Amino acid sequence: MGVFKIEGGVRLKGDVTPQGAKNEALQILCAVLLTPEKVTITNIPDIIDVNKLITLLGNLGVKITRNEKGSVTFQSDEVNVGYLETDAFRKEGGSLRGSIMIVGPLLARFGKGYIPKPGGDKIGRRRLDTHFEGFINLGAKFRYNREDHFYGVEKAEQGLIGADMLLDEASVTGTANIVMAAVLAKGVTTIYNAACEPYLQQLCKMLNSMGAKITGVGSNLLTIEGVESLAGCEHRILPDMIEIGSWIGLAAMTRSEITIKNVSWENLGVIPSVFRKLGITLERKGDDIFIPTQESYEVKTDIDGSILTIADAPWPGFTPDLLSIILVTATQAKGDVLIHQKMFESRLFFVDKLIDMGAKIILCDPHRAIVIGHDFKSVLKATTMSSPDIRAGISLLIAALSAKGTSVIQNIEQIDRGYESIDERLRALGAKIERVD
């Protein structure tokens, strides 16, 4: 297992282009199973989680042709559904959270879908009920093997039938899975309390370009008129909003001048305004974000003067994937911030590593932490630490880049799962970071 060695305290400068969006890619890649025709996807990020899913698709019999960098053509005309019942699939599917989204397309097109309990970040309980309740509403038969933690759904004799459903939570992957099953169901499906993230909108736009009939895209009420088959298409993945937020936090913490290129401003939602609440200056220049060097950034209190609270919420609220970056960035703000992580109960447990580096953080409970900013009057101290998950890992990397001395981050595969060639891109900006195997 490799490690990063980082010499902190170096100011960075230059331009960076965000990778394709990881969370969109995982949905889009699963959708190629819905048609036997060719689907070409561009701006695919070269990261572990996405590459694992592409390998899984290949093992299912999907033909994969790699074009220029970031572009891959898929053709699912000879899918081997029997692979789902092999031990190899149990191991492979269980190592990746995104593998859950192959179930909807497989159920819709081949009449059955199986999945072992998916892996992914260890950030607390991540239920799958929304996915399978949606399939059951469409008329699928559900079974679960408790001993093997193996889930399965199969079509009834009449096939999948459109239905009205109210989701128990606005799950992004749950909505995506149900939409992909419903596009080939008979009749009309309505999904209320649907997720409406830009990446889910992208999936719906892609499916419509393939011949699906989905309306209400961008709202929490989707209407899907089932069709008999879908055609191929070409689709480009959006820039990764989580990576964009990571670069903003990194620029502020290291007091660097960075331009983030081609960010798709219209799909960033409240992300820029939340960083501005921390006092960070960022400017819109065309479709770029320019972050100038800033020696200090002061937290804006609420209107009545009370402590600023930053909490996650379903889109268009603030994404939970950026709360770890907001938290580490707040350690050098002027002022105090309450971070409220509502969706996952274990995502704040990495703060002990920041406290070891000298950050002033009070962990109130598994969901809330108060950060007392240093205003750069006391810099963080270098240390050796391990990356527990993707977002905590990049947060610790940001902390290390701002710290005094040389830090070591272990278990960097967690960072590589979500960030493409992060060390090379940081070195291009002037960072002193080394990957050691």
Beta strands, then each sheet from edge to edge (+ up, - down):
strand 1: 3-7
strand 2: 13-16
strand 3: 38-42
strand 4: 63-66
strand 5: 72-75
strand 6: 112-116
strand 7: 141-145
strand 8: 150-154
strand 9: 164-166
strand 10: 188-192
strand 11: 213-215
strand 12: 221-225
strand 13: 233-236
strand 14: 257-260
strand 15: 283-285
strand 16: 288-291
strand 17: 308-311
strand 18: 336-340
strand 19: 360-365
strand 20: 368-372
strand 21: 384-386
strand 22: 406-410
strand 23: 432-436
sheet 1: 21+ 22+ 1- 23+
sheet 2: 2+ 14+ 16- 15+
sheet 3: 4+ 5- 3+ 13+
sheet 4: 6+ 8- 7+
sheet 5: 9+ 10+ 12- 11+
sheet 6: 17+ 18+ 20- 19+
end
